[in-house]
Amino acid sequence: MTYEPTPAFARRLDEADPLHAFRERFALPHDGRGAALVYLCGHSLGLMPRAARALVLEELEDWAQLGVLGHEHARRPWIPYHENLRGGLASLAGARPGEVVAMSSLTVNLHLLLAAFYRPDGARRHILIEAGAFSSDRHAVASQIAWHGLDPAEALVELTSAAGADTIAEEAIEAYLEEHGAQVALVLWPGVQFRTGQAFDLGRIVRAAKRAGCVAGVDLAHSIGNMPLALHDIGADFAVWCSYKYLNAGPGAIGGCFVHERHDPPHLAGWWGHEPATRFRMEPQFRAAPGAAGWQISNPPILSAAPLIASLELFHQAGLGRLRQKSVALTGYLEYLLDRLAPEVELITPRAAEARGCQLSVRIVGPPGRGQRVFDALTARGVIGDWRDPDVIRLAPIPLYNTFAEVLRGAEALAEALRSQP
């Protein structure tokens, strides 16, 4: 596409956008004076689907009117509540319905799955992650290694990028596993790296892990609802995700996980993972529910799961293929505008569309502290992005609710902020 840095051009793109109407189905943030903000932070917290309010209120009303009877007689009965989410999550994850379940939160789910899948044996005891992984992932992995009586300083391998690069090539992952795979028990890799916005070819990474005899796990926190996924077909062993970023389910919303159907029931059990037909007999023997549902530990938090129903319906109506097409156009336009209006910033996200999702990360060059000042100036101009020490601003135009006009306003505001903070 040939872009132009003008309001008229952005308006034409928005008028031609077949997904433009979905924007009105979200609550859009405003400042204290009632002016609309340019919200480019859906990679950190997605906006509220307007339908979420009614769904939560319905659950509150059923609780008020039915009490405990709501478990079976609410308009969406609470006992099988996770089933309302299964189909939509399976579609976004590229999984079979029985391979996914909404439960707990991302790091809790990661701990549960690492406890099952990380089985160090002799020399094969390492866990491979990327250097600069999201801190919660690193904490979970290091503590799991220590839980097995091993030293994280030795058994946690953090693969770094090449000298002078911010991103990690799939070839480097393959090369490491080819040479050192016999010492690696488990590979945990992100679908999209949270800081750089780099999207990885997960099929290629899973195949490399399997050739080396390793378990392949994936963190989809920045991928699900952002990138096309095919977890079942690529053969990943497990995956985890949160639902408050691209899935727009609200702060602290219920998380989710994928377990490939080839795997046996869980190693750690809780009563909600018991087969539904006999769960309430409270018998001492555990009989796992089929598929990923058997990995549940506790009953789902209804009030934090209800908004996800609203969001998944919007994904179903919009279609991930169309959303991805618009995302490529939005980030392409933002990249073009940054190159033209703010050439001094350094784009650390890959320029190839297939190697990134909704997010572009830019490094602010200059004296110490300038990046934070530029970010503050950008925020003061009504553009909501995300700051990462020491020098990175992350911006993410989301295809469900952001517009090309907002991308233009955001890029112009960044250029103004840069000029204001030399």
C-alpha positions as CSV (number, residue, x, y, z in Angstrom):
1,M,0.0,0.0,0.0
2,T,1.2,3.5,-0.8
3,Y,0.6,5.7,2.2
4,E,0.2,9.5,2.7
5,P,0.8,11.5,5.9
6,T,-2.5,13.5,5.7
7,P,-5.8,13.5,7.5
8,A,-7.6,13.1,4.3
9,F,-5.8,9.9,3.4
10,A,-6.3,8.5,6.9
11,R,-10.0,9.3,6.7
12,R,-10.3,7.5,3.3
13,L,-8.7,4.4,4.8
14,D,-11.1,4.5,7.7
15,E,-14.2,5.0,5.5
16,A,-13.1,2.0,3.4
17,D,-12.4,-0.2,6.5
18,P,-15.0,-3.0,6.7
19,L,-14.2,-3.4,10.4
20,H,-14.7,0.3,11.3
21,A,-18.1,-0.2,13.0
22,F,-16.5,-2.5,15.7
23,R,-14.9,0.6,17.2
24,E,-18.3,1.8,18.5
25,R,-18.7,-1.5,20.4
26,F,-15.9,-0.5,22.8
27,A,-15.8,2.1,25.6
28,L,-13.3,4.6,24.4
29,P,-11.1,6.5,26.9
30,H,-11.3,10.3,27.4
31,D,-9.3,12.8,29.4
32,G,-10.5,14.8,32.3
33,R,-12.0,17.4,29.9
34,G,-13.9,14.8,27.9
35,A,-11.6,14.9,24.9
36,A,-11.0,11.5,23.2
37,L,-7.6,10.0,23.9
38,V,-5.6,8.1,21.3
39,Y,-5.4,4.7,23.0
40,L,-2.4,2.7,21.6
41,C,-2.0,0.5,24.6
42,G,-4.1,-2.6,23.9
43,H,-1.0,-4.7,24.1
44,S,-1.0,-3.9,27.9
45,L,-4.7,-3.6,28.7
46,G,-7.5,-4.0,26.0
47,L,-10.5,-1.7,26.0
48,M,-13.8,-2.7,27.5
49,P,-16.4,-4.2,25.1
50,R,-19.6,-2.3,25.8
51,A,-21.5,-5.6,26.0
52,A,-19.3,-6.6,28.9
53,R,-21.2,-4.3,31.3
54,A,-24.5,-6.1,30.7
55,L,-23.0,-9.5,31.0
56,V,-21.4,-8.7,34.4
57,L,-24.6,-7.1,35.6
58,E,-26.6,-10.2,34.6
59,E,-24.2,-12.4,36.7
60,L,-24.7,-10.0,39.6
61,E,-28.5,-10.1,39.2
62,D,-28.5,-13.9,39.1
63,W,-26.3,-14.0,42.2
64,A,-28.7,-11.6,43.9
65,Q,-31.8,-13.5,42.9
66,L,-30.7,-17.1,43.0
67,G,-27.8,-17.3,45.4
68,V,-26.3,-20.8,45.3
69,L,-28.9,-21.9,42.8
70,G,-27.2,-19.9,40.2
71,H,-24.6,-22.7,39.8
72,E,-27.3,-24.6,37.9
73,H,-30.1,-22.1,37.2
74,A,-28.4,-18.8,36.2
75,R,-29.0,-17.7,32.6
76,R,-25.5,-19.0,32.0
77,P,-25.1,-21.6,34.7
78,W,-21.9,-21.2,36.7
79,I,-20.8,-24.9,37.0
80,P,-20.1,-25.3,33.2
81,Y,-19.2,-21.6,32.8
82,H,-15.9,-22.3,31.1
83,E,-17.7,-24.0,28.3
84,N,-19.0,-20.5,27.2
85,L,-15.4,-19.6,26.4
86,R,-14.0,-22.8,24.9
87,G,-15.1,-22.5,21.3
88,G,-13.9,-18.9,20.9
89,L,-10.5,-19.6,22.6
90,A,-10.0,-22.7,20.5
91,S,-10.6,-20.8,17.4
92,L,-8.1,-18.0,18.3
93,A,-5.5,-20.6,19.5
94,G,-5.8,-22.8,16.5
95,A,-6.7,-25.7,18.8
96,R,-9.4,-28.4,19.1
97,P,-12.1,-27.4,21.6
98,G,-11.0,-30.0,24.1
99,E,-7.4,-28.7,24.1
100,V,-8.2,-25.3,25.7
101,V,-9.6,-24.2,28.9
102,A,-10.1,-20.8,30.6
103,M,-8.8,-20.9,34.1
104,S,-6.7,-19.1,36.7
105,S,-4.2,-16.5,35.5
106,L,-1.2,-16.6,33.2
107,T,1.6,-17.2,35.7
108,V,-0.5,-19.6,37.8
109,N,-1.2,-21.6,34.7
110,L,2.5,-21.5,33.7
111,H,3.5,-22.9,37.1
112,L,0.9,-25.7,36.8
113,L,2.1,-26.7,33.4
114,L,5.7,-26.5,34.2
115,A,5.1,-28.7,37.2
116,A,3.7,-31.3,34.8
117,F,6.0,-30.9,31.8
118,Y,9.4,-30.0,33.3
119,R,10.9,-33.3,34.2
120,P,14.7,-32.8,34.5
121,D,16.6,-36.1,34.0
122,G,20.3,-36.2,34.4
123,A,22.1,-34.0,31.9
124,R,18.7,-33.0,30.3
125,R,17.7,-30.4,32.9
126,H,17.9,-27.0,31.2
127,I,15.0,-24.7,30.3
128,L,15.6,-22.5,27.3
129,I,14.0,-19.0,27.2
130,E,14.8,-15.8,25.5
131,A,17.0,-13.2,27.2
132,G,14.9,-10.3,28.4
133,A,11.8,-12.5,28.8
134,F,8.8,-11.0,30.7
135,S,9.9,-11.0,34.3
136,S,7.0,-13.1,35.5
137,D,7.9,-15.9,33.1
138,R,11.5,-15.8,34.2
139,H,10.5,-15.9,37.9
140,A,8.3,-18.9,37.3
141,V,10.9,-20.8,35.3
142,A,13.7,-20.0,37.8
143,S,11.6,-21.1,40.8
144,Q,10.5,-24.3,39.1
145,I,14.2,-25.2,38.5
146,A,15.0,-24.4,42.1
147,W,12.0,-26.5,43.2
148,H,13.6,-29.5,41.6
149,G,16.8,-28.8,43.7
150,L,18.7,-27.4,40.7
151,D,20.6,-24.1,40.4
152,P,18.8,-21.6,38.1
153,A,22.2,-20.0,37.3
154,E,23.2,-23.2,35.6
155,A,19.9,-24.7,34.4
156,L,18.2,-21.6,33.1
157,V,19.5,-20.8,29.6
158,E,18.7,-17.3,28.2
159,L,19.3,-17.1,24.5
160,T,20.6,-13.7,23.6
161,S,20.3,-11.8,20.3
162,A,23.3,-11.3,18.0
163,A,25.6,-8.5,18.8
164,G,24.0,-5.1,18.0
165,A,20.5,-6.7,17.4
166,D,17.4,-6.4,19.5
167,T,15.6,-9.5,18.0
168,I,16.5,-13.2,18.0
169,A,16.4,-15.1,14.7
170,E,14.7,-18.5,14.5
171,E,18.0,-19.7,13.0
172,A,19.8,-19.0,16.3
173,I,17.2,-21.0,18.2
174,E,17.6,-23.9,15.8
175,A,21.4,-23.7,16.0
176,Y,21.4,-23.7,19.8
177,L,19.1,-26.7,20.0
178,E,21.0,-28.6,17.4
179,E,24.2,-28.1,19.4
180,H,22.9,-28.2,23.0
181,G,19.5,-29.8,22.7
182,A,20.5,-33.0,24.6
183,Q,20.9,-30.8,27.8
184,V,17.5,-29.0,27.3
185,A,14.4,-30.5,28.9
186,L,12.0,-27.8,28.0
187,V,11.8,-24.8,25.6
188,L,9.5,-21.9,26.7
189,W,9.1,-19.3,24.0
190,P,6.9,-16.3,23.4
191,G,4.7,-16.0,20.4
192,V,5.4,-12.3,20.5
193,Q,8.3,-10.9,22.6
194,F,6.7,-8.3,24.9
195,R,9.4,-5.6,24.6
196,T,10.5,-5.7,21.0
197,G,7.2,-6.8,19.5
198,Q,8.9,-9.5,17.5
199,A,6.6,-12.3,16.4
200,F,8.1,-15.8,16.0
201,D,7.4,-18.7,13.7
202,L,6.2,-21.0,16.4
203,G,5.9,-24.0,14.2
204,R,9.6,-23.7,13.3
205,I,10.6,-23.4,17.0
206,V,8.4,-26.3,18.1
207,R,9.8,-28.5,15.3
208,A,13.4,-27.6,16.4
209,A,12.5,-28.4,20.0
210,K,11.0,-31.7,19.1
211,R,14.0,-32.7,16.9
212,A,16.1,-32.1,20.0
213,G,13.8,-34.2,22.2
214,C,12.5,-31.3,24.2
215,V,9.1,-30.3,25.5
216,A,7.8,-27.3,23.7
217,G,5.8,-24.7,25.6
218,V,4.6,-21.3,24.4
219,D,3.6,-18.1,26.2
220,L,0.8,-16.4,24.2
221,A,0.3,-13.4,26.4
222,H,1.1,-11.0,23.5
223,S,-0.1,-13.4,20.7
224,I,-3.6,-14.6,21.2
225,G,-6.1,-12.3,19.6
226,N,-3.1,-10.6,17.9
227,M,-1.6,-13.2,15.5
228,P,-3.0,-16.3,13.7
229,L,-2.1,-19.4,15.7
230,A,-2.2,-23.1,15.0
231,L,-1.2,-24.8,18.2
232,H,-2.7,-28.2,17.5
233,D,-1.2,-28.5,14.0
234,I,2.3,-27.3,15.0
235,G,2.3,-29.9,17.8
236,A,3.1,-27.6,20.8
237,D,2.9,-29.5,24.1
238,F,1.3,-26.6,26.0
239,A,0.6,-22.9,26.0
240,V,-0.6,-20.3,28.4
241,W,-2.0,-16.8,28.0
242,C,-3.8,-14.0,29.8
243,S,-7.0,-12.4,28.6
244,Y,-6.6,-8.7,29.5
245,K,-4.5,-7.6,26.6
246,Y,-5.6,-8.3,23.1
247,L,-8.6,-10.4,24.4
248,N,-10.1,-7.3,26.1
249,A,-11.5,-9.2,29.1
250,G,-10.5,-6.6,31.7
251,P,-7.9,-6.1,34.4
252,G,-6.9,-9.3,36.1
253,A,-9.2,-11.3,33.9
254,I,-9.3,-15.1,33.8
255,G,-6.3,-16.7,31.9
256,G,-6.2,-19.8,29.7
257,C,-4.1,-22.7,28.6
258,F,-3.7,-25.2,25.8
259,V,-2.6,-28.8,26.3
260,H,-2.2,-30.9,23.2
261,E,-4.7,-33.8,23.1
262,R,-1.9,-36.4,23.0
263,H,-1.0,-35.8,26.6
264,D,-2.3,-37.7,29.6
265,P,-4.4,-36.2,32.5
266,P,-2.6,-33.7,34.7
267,H,0.0,-34.4,37.3
268,L,-1.5,-31.8,39.7
269,A,-5.3,-32.1,40.4
270,G,-8.0,-30.0,41.8
271,W,-11.7,-30.7,42.2
272,W,-12.8,-28.6,39.2
273,G,-10.7,-30.7,36.9
274,H,-12.7,-33.8,38.0
275,E,-15.1,-35.2,35.5
276,P,-18.3,-33.2,35.8
277,A,-20.6,-36.2,36.2
278,T,-19.1,-37.3,39.5
279,R,-17.4,-34.1,40.7
280,F,-19.9,-33.4,43.5
281,R,-19.8,-36.9,44.9
282,M,-16.6,-35.7,46.6
283,E,-15.0,-39.1,46.3
284,P,-11.3,-39.4,47.2
285,Q,-10.3,-40.8,43.8
286,F,-9.6,-38.2,41.1
287,R,-11.0,-38.9,37.6
288,A,-9.9,-36.2,35.2
289,A,-12.3,-34.5,32.9
290,P,-11.3,-35.1,29.3
291,G,-8.8,-32.8,27.6
292,A,-7.6,-29.5,29.0
293,A,-10.7,-29.2,31.2
294,G,-9.0,-31.8,33.5
295,W,-6.2,-29.4,34.2
296,Q,-8.6,-27.0,36.1
297,I,-7.8,-26.6,39.8
298,S,-10.7,-24.4,41.0
299,N,-14.0,-23.1,39.8
300,P,-13.7,-20.1,37.4
301,P,-14.2,-16.5,38.7
302,I,-17.5,-15.8,37.0
303,L,-17.3,-12.0,37.3
304,S,-13.9,-11.8,35.6
305,A,-14.9,-14.4,33.0
306,A,-18.1,-12.8,31.8
307,P,-16.4,-9.9,29.9
308,L,-14.4,-12.5,27.9
309,I,-17.7,-13.8,26.5
310,A,-18.4,-10.4,25.1
311,S,-15.0,-10.0,23.6
312,L,-14.9,-13.5,22.0
313,E,-18.2,-12.7,20.3
314,L,-16.6,-9.7,18.6
315,F,-13.6,-11.7,17.4
316,H,-16.1,-14.3,16.0
317,Q,-18.0,-11.6,14.1
318,A,-14.9,-9.7,12.9
319,G,-12.9,-12.8,11.9
320,L,-9.2,-13.1,12.8
321,G,-8.2,-13.1,9.1
322,R,-9.8,-9.7,8.5
323,L,-8.4,-8.4,11.8
324,R,-4.9,-9.5,10.9
325,Q,-5.2,-7.9,7.5
326,K,-6.2,-4.6,9.1
327,S,-3.4,-4.9,11.7
328,V,-0.8,-5.2,9.0
329,A,-2.2,-2.1,7.3
330,L,-2.3,-0.1,10.6
331,T,1.3,-1.0,11.7
332,G,2.5,-0.4,8.1
333,Y,1.0,3.1,8.2
334,L,2.5,3.7,11.7
335,E,5.9,2.5,10.4
336,Y,5.7,4.8,7.4
337,L,4.7,7.8,9.6
338,L,7.5,7.2,12.1
339,D,10.0,7.1,9.3
340,R,8.7,10.3,7.8
341,L,7.8,12.3,10.9
342,A,10.1,11.0,13.6
343,P,13.1,9.6,11.8
344,E,15.4,10.0,14.8
345,V,13.6,7.1,16.7
346,E,14.9,3.6,16.2
347,L,12.3,1.0,15.4
348,I,13.3,-2.2,17.2
349,T,10.4,-4.2,16.0
350,P,11.0,-6.2,12.8
351,R,9.9,-4.4,9.7
352,A,8.7,-7.5,8.0
353,A,4.9,-7.7,8.6
354,E,5.0,-11.5,9.2
355,A,7.5,-11.0,12.0
356,R,5.4,-8.6,14.1
357,G,1.8,-8.2,15.4
358,C,0.0,-5.1,16.4
359,Q,2.9,-3.6,18.4
360,L,5.7,-1.3,17.3
361,S,8.4,-0.6,19.8
362,V,10.6,2.5,19.3
363,R,13.9,3.4,21.0
364,I,14.3,7.1,21.9
365,V,17.8,8.1,21.4
366,G,19.6,11.0,23.2
367,P,20.9,11.9,26.6
368,P,19.9,10.0,29.8
369,G,16.3,10.6,30.8
370,R,15.2,11.9,27.4
371,G,13.1,8.9,26.6
372,Q,11.0,9.2,29.8
373,R,10.5,13.0,29.1
374,V,9.4,12.2,25.5
375,F,7.0,9.6,26.8
376,D,5.5,12.0,29.3
377,A,5.2,14.7,26.7
378,L,3.4,12.2,24.4
379,T,1.0,11.3,27.2
380,A,0.3,14.9,27.8
381,R,-0.7,15.2,24.2
382,G,-3.4,12.6,24.7
383,V,-1.7,9.6,23.3
384,I,-1.6,6.5,25.6
385,G,1.3,4.2,24.9
386,D,3.6,2.2,27.2
387,W,7.0,3.0,28.6
388,R,9.8,0.4,29.1
389,D,13.0,1.4,30.8
390,P,15.4,2.6,29.8
391,D,14.5,3.9,26.4
392,V,11.6,2.2,24.7
393,I,8.0,3.3,23.9
394,R,5.6,0.6,22.8
395,L,2.6,1.6,20.6
396,A,0.0,-0.8,19.4
397,P,-2.9,0.1,17.1
398,I,-5.6,-2.6,17.7
399,P,-7.7,-3.5,14.6
400,L,-10.9,-4.0,16.6
401,Y,-11.0,-0.4,17.8
402,N,-8.2,1.8,16.5
403,T,-8.3,3.9,13.4
404,F,-5.9,5.1,10.8
405,A,-6.7,8.7,11.8
406,E,-5.6,7.8,15.4
407,V,-2.3,6.3,14.0
408,L,-1.7,9.6,12.3
409,R,-2.5,11.6,15.4
410,G,-0.2,9.4,17.5
411,A,2.7,9.7,15.1
412,E,2.3,13.5,14.9
413,A,2.1,13.7,18.7
414,L,5.3,11.7,19.0
415,A,7.1,14.0,16.6
416,E,5.9,17.0,18.6
417,A,7.0,15.4,21.8
418,L,10.5,14.7,20.4
419,R,10.8,18.3,19.3
420,S,9.8,19.5,22.8
421,Q,12.4,17.4,24.5
422,P,15.7,17.8,22.7
